[in-house]
Amino acid sequence: MSGPPAGTDPAWLPAEAFRAVGSRRVQVRGEGPLVDTVRAEVADARARFGGAADGPADLVLCLDGTGDEGPEGFTLERTAGRTTVTAAAPAGLLYGFFEVVRLGEDAFVEAPARTHRPAVAERMLNHWDNVDVHPVMGQVERGYAGGSLFWQDGKARGDLARVRAYGRLLAACGINALSVNNVNVHPAEARLLTDRIHEVAAIADELRVYGIRTHLSVSFAAPVLLGGLDTADPLDEDVRQWWRAAADHVYAHVPDFGGFVVKADSEGQPGPFAYGRSHADGAGLLADALAPHGGTVHWRAFVYDHTQDWRDRTTDRARAAYDHFAPLEGQFGDNAVLQVKHGPMDFQVREPVSPVIGALPHTRVAVELQVTQEYTGQQRHVCALAPMWSQVLRFRPEGAEGPAVGGIADSLVAVSNAGDDPYWTGHPLAQFNLYAFGRLAWNPDADPDQLLCEWLELTFTPHRSAEPGRLRAGLRAVLAGSWATYEKYTAPLGVGFMVQPGHHYGPSVDGYEYSPWGTYHFADRDGIGVDRSAATGTGYAAQYAKPWRETYESADTCPDDLLLFFHHVPYGHVLHSGTTVIQHIYDTHFEGVAEVAAAREVWASLAGLVRPDVHERVSERYAEQERCAREWRDQINSYFLRASGVPDAHGRRIH
């Protein structure tokens, strides 16, 4: 490898981030492809900033197979005027190098040895990219950053330099796995498994340089669609043989292939139910085919009835994943991972943690987050999600004495928000969500505020600014509380959705109120919310272990921010905060718009301190965010004023 990818766009690895490394004498010791990547990165930084190759080293990056750092860990220390990174395996040396880059000058301050290891072995992105442009969902399903990084004009891109640049960004924040196509597998994508595997291999070649294993989303019906069989029954021997041959074919082209991602019997995707088989049967079929090669199947648990009758109050989409998968505990093989969305619904701005995560102690579980902001502003709104994810990862399903979600998860997976947009993520500030996911996957206990500081220093290099203090303060001001702000002006108190159906952008209070997809709020003249108690409701609260079962069961003990998710209450119900539900709705929606307007002014004040093109793009997005926030405020407040008949205590105008 001759150096880092050329033509990379603004993100968290600008050339300036390498000044501390590139201006010093650096030695790289060891052999192997990933060590060569480190060596090339050092050479490029040295060429930019004048560091020397000869003489006593200021920084030594050493591959030492005798250490106990594990396959991806490293030890960093600074003693006697020398900084040393030692790793037992090449991937550890790569991550150690990027830790030095992240620290900058602080890496060259005297410090004792400290060993860093990822808490989660697999830290993965799912790309919902389509090979062919879908007539409804486009090139990237739920993509808000332009076209696909991988696919163009119905085939893999001819120039994959940007894919390598993407791999570099991901490695720098700790991501080590990636699936290259949509979990909703259409005919063109299905063929990536067979006669188009060479296209996947070309992408894998670019990602491998930065230690990222490539995965593929596959159709459960592939033996019928591609193999000419008349069945995809997971217990049929011909079907099992077909999948074994398919796996052999994949590994012949991509020897370090990671495995399959499968969405089955969900939202119209084919699965084992058609043959009277279970999800464990389906996952076992693919796990067995992958096992000889060391591959893994990620079997998504997003399974629910999307043709339900809204009149039937006993049907509850939130219950579905637990009802389907809890009875299958212990039936999944060692190389099968059940991939569970972090909440029971669908990546809302506020949901409880899914009870499935803590209910399967003998099943490998991947916790799935959504970096692409489908329900949190679609990368037109600033919404830094690290605080939300941190709450999820620190949640203890069995109470204070039990392990946290971040310790239970075998994998952390996120739906990527990157595309071929010049700023990678559409909204330049949405890059933080991608960076933060990687860092939290490495260390689920990381402080979101510290991660924000890291990203700001790497991306905007405020230490090189004419006014570093003002730049840092301004950037933190617009990002740090943005998730809370977004929650304030959208759906209140955990009730969720209230979005335009289909594309899910902007308010529609009743958008899913009479929908076969589920997701209701049941607002009437007397109150609002979904009764999910065991005593009088759908029984969802009973899916949790103690103490959460009792906490969520009663409106008196349920946290305010989840009250309407678990309970139907009168508008006059007094929250723990001391205000009523209806007044909380009014107040927060006015506050949310005011906070967006204030953030927009702060961003405007940073003109001249950030790149002009970046400033212009973010300014455009803030104008749209403020417009949309006002629309949310006015529609939500007007709806509930008309439903409740209760005026705003402060006399503000509600339409």
N, C-alpha and C positions, 0 to 999 in steps of 0.2 A: 504494500500500500504506500503511495507516494505522499499522502498528506490528507487532511480533512477535506470533505467535499467542497468544491468551488461553488460560488454563487449562492451561498446560504443566505436566507432572509433573516430579518431581525427577530431574535428570540433570545433564549437564555445562554447562548454561547457566542456573544460577539467577540471579535478579535481582542478587544480590550480586556476581556475576562482572563486572558492567558498571559497578561503582562508579567505577573509575579513569577510564573514558571519560565516564560520565554526570556527574561532578562537575567537568568541565572545559569550556572553550570549544572547540567543535569546528566545523570547516567541512568540508562535502562539496562537491566541485566536479566537475561532469560531468553527463551526461544518459544516460538509458537505464533499462530496467526493473531491472537489477541495481544500478545506482547508486541508484535509488529505494528499493530494499530497504535499502541501507546507510544512506541518509538517514532512513528510517523507524526503523531500529534505533537510530541516534544520537538521534533525537528522543525515543524512548521512554526511553532511558537518561538523557537530560538531564532529562526530566520526573520521573524517579524520584529523581535525586540532585542536582538543583539547578544543573546546568551552564548556562552562559549561551550565547546565540546570538550576541551582539554582542561587539565588542572584539577585541583581538589574540588569534588562535587559539593554543591550546596543542597542538591536533592538527588537521592538515590531511590530508584524504583526497582525493586529486586524480587524476582520470582524465586521462592525458596520452598521446595516441596516438602520440607521437614516441619513446617509450621502447623498449627492447629486452627487456622482461620477458617477452614472449610472451603467448599468449592467457589464461593463468591466473596468471602470475607478478606479483610486486610488489617494490618497493624500499622499505625501511623505514630511516629515519635519525632521529636526534635531535641537533640542533645549534641553538645560539643560543636555547635555551629553547623550541624548537618541535619536536614530533614530526611527521614527514611520511611519509605512505604514498603512493607514486606507482605507477600501473599503466597499462599500455598498452591494456588492455581491461577491460570492466566486471567480468568474473569475477575478475580479479586484484585489483580494488579490494575486492570482497566478501571474498576470502581474506585480503587485507591487514588489513581491519577485524577479522576474527576473530583474526588474529595479535596485534593490539593488545589485544583482550579477553583472550587467553590469557596475555599477558605481564603484564597488570595494571599495577601501579605501575612495574614494570621498564621498561615502554614509554616512560616519561617520565624515564629516566636517560640522560645523555649517551652516545651511541653512534654510531659511524660508519655510513655507508650500507652496507646489505647487501641483495642481491637474492635473493629466494626464488622458486624455480620447482619445480613438481612433477616428480619424476623419471619418473613414469609418467603418460601422458596420460589414460588412462581408468581410473578408480578406481570399481569397480562393485559393487553388491549384487545378488544374486539372491534374490528372495523366493519361497519354496516355498508360496505361499498358494493355496488353492483357492476358487473362487467359490462352489461348493456344498460343503457339509460332506461329506468323503469318509467312507464307512462304516468304513474302517480307519484312515486317516491323519488324519481330522478336518479342521478348518478350515485348519490349517497343517501341512503334512507336515514332520515333525521340528521342530515348533514347541513351545517350552517356555515361552511367554510369553503365553498366552491366545489369543484369536482374532486374525483378520487386521486389520491397520490399514486395509485397502482395501475388503474385501468383507464383507458381512453379509446374511443371509437371501437368498442367491442373487443378489445384485446389489451394485453399488458403494454404499458407505455414502452416506447422504444428507448427513451433516455431515462434511466433509473437513477441518475445522480441525486435527484431530490429524495428518493427513497433512502439512499445512503445517508444523506444529511439528516433525514428524519430519524433513522436509527441512531445516529450520533446524539441527537437531542434526547432521545429516550434513554440511552445508556447513561447519559449524564445525570439523569434523575432516578435511575435505578430500575427501569423496566427491562424485562428480559424475555418477553414472549409476545406474540402478536398473531391474530388471525386476519387474513387478508380479504375476506369477503363476507357478505351479509348473512346473518343467521336465517333470514328468509331466503332460501336458496331457489333461484329461478333456473330455467333450463340452461342458460349459458354458464352460470356459476356451477351447476351440477357437473359439467364436463371438466372442470378443473381437476377433478379427482382422477380422470382417466386420460383422454387424448390431449388434454391441455395442461397436463402437469408440468410440462417444460416451462410454461409461463410462470407458474408458482416457483419453480426452481430458480428462475432468473431473479425474482424478487428476493428469495431466500439468500441468494449469493450476496446481495447488497446488505441485508440485515445481519447476516452472520458475522460480518467484519466487526460489528459492535456487540456481539454476544447475544443476539436476539434470535430465538427459535421461532420458526414460522409454523403456524397452524392453519387449518382449512375448515370452514363450515361446510358440512355435507348434508345432502338430503337423505333422510331415512329410506326413501323410496328408490334410491339409486340403482339397486339391482333390477328394478322394473324399468326405470327411465333409461338406464345406460347399458344394462347387461342382458336385456331381452328375456329375463325371467318373468314368470306370471305371478310371482309373489315376492314380498319383502318380509315374510314371516321370520322373526328372529330365531325361531327354533327349527326352521327348515335347513337341512344340511347343505343343499345347493346354495342357499342364501349365505350361509356361514362361509362356505368355500369361496363364494364370489367376493365377500368382504376381505377374506385373508389374501386373495390374489390382488385385490385393489390396494391393500396396505403394502404388500410386497412391491407393487409397482411404484407407489409413492416414495417409498424409502430408497428404491433404486435411483431415483432422481434427486431426492433431498435426504441424504443420510442422517441429518440431525433433525428431521421433521418432528414437531412437537406432538401433533395429534389432531383429533377432530373436535369440532364444536357442533352441537346438535340441538336444534329446536324441533321438537316432535310433539304431535298431538296438541298443538298450540296455535290458535289463530289461523286455522286452516292448513297448517303444515302437516304432512303425513307422519304417522308414527305407529307404534306397536298395537294401539287400541284396535286398529282395523282387523287384527288377527286374534283378538281376545287375549293379548299378552300385556304384561306390565311394563312400566318404565324401566324397572330393573332388568327385565328380559332384553329390552332394546339396548340399554347401555351395555349390558354384558356381551351382546353380540359384537359391538364395535370394540369394546375393551379387549376381548379375546383376540380380535384381528390385529390390534396394535401391540399387544403384550410382547411378542417376540422381538419387537424393535425398540422397546422401551417407551412407547408412546402412550398418551393419555387421552381419554374421551371426556370432554366437558359436556355434561348433559344438563340442559337448562331446565329449571324447575318452574318457569313461567308458564303454567298450564292452568287454564280456567275456562269456564263456559262463557264464550263470547256471543252466544245466542240466547241469553237468559230472558225471562219475562220480567220486566221491571215491576209488574204488579205483585210479583211473588216476593214478599218481604223475608222469606227464609233463605233465599239464595244470596250469598255474600261473596263477592269476588275476593275479598281479603282472606277468606278461609281456604281458598282453593289449593294453594301450594302445600299447606300442611295436610289437608285432607287427602291429597294425592300421594304425598311422599312419606309422611310419618309412618304409615303402615309398612313401608318397604325398608325400614331401618335394618341394616345388617345384610341386605341382599345385593349390595353393589360391590363390585370387585375392587382390588387394591389400586388398579389404574383407571378407575372410573371416579369422576369428580362431579358431584351434584352442584350445579351453578345456580345460586339463589340470589334474587334481587334483594337489596338490603332492606327494603320495606315490602309489605304484603301487596301493595297496589301496583304503582308504576312510576317510580322516580319523582314523586311529588315533592314540593318544597318542604313539606313536613309530613312524615309518616312515623309510626312506631317501627322499631327494628323487627324484622320478620321472625316469628317464633320458630320457623323451620331451622334457623341457624343453630339454635341451641338444643334442638330436639333429636339430633341424629349423631350421637357420640361415636358410633361405629361406622360412620359413613364419611368419606372425604368431602368437604364442603368448600366451594368457592363462593365468596361474597362478591356480588356484582354491583358496581356503582355506575352512574351515568355521567361521564364528563361532558358529552355533548348535551347542551342545555335544552332538551326538548320541552320541559315544563318549567324551566327557570330562566326564560328570556331569550332562548335560541341564539345566543351570542350576539344579540342586538342590545341586550341589557347587561350591565355589569352585575355579576352575581358570583362572588368568590365562594366556592363550595367547600373549601377545606374545613371550616368549622363544623358544617353538617357531617361530613365524613368522619371527622374526629369523634364526634358524639356517637356515631354508629359504632366505630371501631373500639371505643372505650366502654360501650354498653355491656353489662354482665347479665346474660340471660338467666342465670340461676341466682342472681342477687350478689351482694357484696363479696361473698366468699368464693364465688365461682370465677372461671376464666372470662376474660373479655372477648368480644367478637374477634378482635385482631389476633388473639392467641388461639382461637378455635379454628380460624380459616386456614385451609391448606393452600389456597390460592386467593389472591385478590385480583379481580377482573374489572375493567371499566370499558364502557363504550366510548371510543375515541371521538374527539371533537376536531381533529385535524383534517385539512384538505389542501387543495392546490392553491388556495388563496395566498397572496403574497405575504400575509402575516400569519400563515399557518392555520389560524383559528377564526378567521373572519374579524372578530373583535380582538384587537391586539391584547387587551387586558384579560381575555379568556385563556390566553396561554398559561396563566397562573394555575388554572384548574388542572391542566394536563401535567404540569410540573409537580403540583402538590399531590396528585394521585401517586405518581412514582415515588415520591419521598415518603408518603404515608404507607405505601405498600412495603417499602424497605423497613420503616419503623412506625408502626401504628400508634405509638405513644408520642410521636413528634408533636411539638407545639405548632398549631396552625399559624400563629403570629410570627414565630421564628421562621417558618417556611416562607411566609410572605416577605420577610426581610431578605432572606436568601435570594428569592427570585428577583426582587427589586434590584439588589446589588449586582446580580449577574446580568440582568436584562438591560437595565437603564444605566448601570455603572455610575450611580450618582456621585461617587467619590471623585469622578473626573469632571463634574459639573461646576459651573461658575458659582452656583448657589446650592451646594449639596444638601444643606439642611432643609431648605424650602422644597426642593424636589422630593426628598424622602418623605417629608411630612405630607405633601400634597398627594403623592401616590398612595400612601397608607390611608389617607383620609377617604379617598374614593373607593378603596377596595376593602378595608378591614371590616366594615359593618354592612357590606352590600348584600349579603344573604339575608340578614335580618330586615333590611330595607325592602328587598323584593317580597319577602313574606308579608310584610305589613300591607302592601298595596294589592296583594292577590287574594287567594282563597284563605279564609281566616280559621284559626284554631284547629288546624289539622283536617278540615273537612275535605280539602283536595279538589282537584279538577276545576270546574267552573270555567273551562276553556272552550274556545271554538273547536267543534268536532273536526276530526280529520287531521288538520295541520297543527292544532294545539297551540296556536299563538293568539294572544289577546283574550279578553273576557267574554264569557257567555255563561251566565249563572246557571241556566237550565240546559246547557249544551249536551250534557249526558244524563239529564234527569229522567228521561223516558227512553233510555237507550238499551239495546240488547247487550252492549259491552259492559254494563254495570256502572258503578261509580255514581251514587246518588247522594243528595244532601237532605231530602225530605223536608225542606222548609215549608212552613205553612203559617197561618196567622198567629199560632201559639208558640212556635219554637222552631229549632233547627238542629240537625245532626242525625247521625245514624246510631241506633241502639245496637251495640255489639256486645252487650252484657250477656252473661249466661242465664241470668234470672229472667229477663224479659225480652232479650234481643236475639241476635243470630248465633250467639255462643262463641264468637271469635275470641273474646277475652280469655276464655277458658283454655285456649291453646297454649298459653304461656305457663311457664313454671312459676312457683312461688318465688319471690313475693309479688311479681308483676301481675299475676292473675288477680290478686286482691286489689292491687293498686288501680288497675284499669277497670275493674268490675264496677266500682262505685264512682259516681260523678263527684262525690265529696273528696275523694283521694286522687282522682285522675289528674295528671298535670294539665294546666290550662292550655298549653299549646297543642294538646291532643284531645281536648275535651269533645269536640264535635266529631272526631273520628270514632269515638267510643260511645257517645251518648247523645240522645235527643233531649234537649233542655229548653226551657222557656227563655224568651229574649231577656227577661229580667233576672235570670240566674246570675248570682254574684260569683265572680271568679275569685281565685285566691289573691289576685292582684287588688281586689277591692272594688273593681268596676263591674258593671253588668255586661253580659254578652253583647247586647246591641250597642252599648256605648263603646265597647272595645272595638267593634267592627267600624264604627264611625271614626273613632280616634286614630286607629292605626292606619286607615286608608288616607286620611288627611296627612298624617305624619309621613307616610311613605312617599307621597308626592313631594312634600317639602324637602325630604332628605335627598331625593333624586335631583331636585332643582339646586340644592346646595352643593351637591357633588359635581354637578355640571359646571357651576361657577368656579369651583376649585380647579377642575380640569382646565377651564379656560385660562385660569391664571398661570398655568404652567407652560403656556406658549413661549417658545424660546429656550426652554429647558429640556425639551425632548425633540426628537426628530420631527421636522415639519409635517412629513407625510403621516407619521404615526399620530401626531396631534390632530390632524385633520380627520383621519379615519375615526378616532375615538370621539371627536366632537360631533361628527355626523351620527354616530350611534347614540350619543347622549341625547341629542335632539329627539330621536325616535323613542328612546326610553322614557323621556319625560312625557311625550305625547301619549304613549301607551299606558303609563302609570296613571295619568289623569283619566283615561278612558276606564281603566280598572276601578279607580276610586269612584267615579260618577255612576258607573253601572252597578257596582256592588252596593254602594250606599243608597242609591235610589231604589234598588230592588228591595232591600230590607226595611227601608222606611215605609214603602208601600205595603210590604207583607206584615210588618209589626204594628204600624201606626204609631210608633214611639218616636217622638222628635229628638233631634240631637240636643243634648243638654247645653251645648255651647252656642246654639243658634246659627251654626254655619249653613251656608246654602247647600241644600241637597235637592236634586231635580225631581 
